[in-house]
Amino acid sequence: MKKLICFSLLFVLSIFVFPQDKNYKTTALSFSFNGFNLGSYYGGFGGRHWISESTVLNASVGGLISEREYEETENLDNGMEKNKYLNIGIGMENHLTVEDNLSPYFSSRLSFGISEQYFRSYNSMEQIYKTYSYNLDIGLGVEYWLINRISLSGQHLFNLRYETGQRTIGGYESETQDVKGFGVGFGTTSIMLSIYF
């Protein structure tokens, strides 16, 4: 156990002690980072691309398809749930170079989402929700290169969200309602790992 701790400390210290002469500001595959667990990038798969010494474009695509069935019992009819979701986002980061390995930045991002939910419950009652969401994220971050091809970024984003769509409730007769929503988020903090190639 002591050897593992010593090795880990030496590895971490070596990253921070030895300066890097050149950072690769090219294209990166990026992930959210939580300890030693990698997660989705803005809710999906994505990356970053430096288009100049101070400007980075980022993009992500995320989605979900799920289905669940409820078996019929003596007292309940069979039922079903279906969920579909697609989210596409693109953003820009404007970087300031403080040191060779440290770069604070301002981030802005637009994303669009489509969501469809279907429920069928007892008495063959059906509900269908179809919504479209429009999101604007604005915030600040800092990128630090651990080595010349790997960086960690920490950022905090504020979010504005507008949602529109329809809800249809049916059985013997169906009726449709318009859906509208608005939201403001004051805190989304994340740490991201980028691997450049």
Beta strands, then each sheet from edge to edge (+ up, - down):
strand 1: 27-34
strand 2: 37-39
strand 3: 45-50
strand 4: 55-70
strand 5: 79-95
strand 6: 102-120
strand 7: 126-147
strand 8: 150-170
strand 9: 175-196
sheet 1: 2+ 1- 3+ 4- 5+ 6- 7+ 8- 9+
end
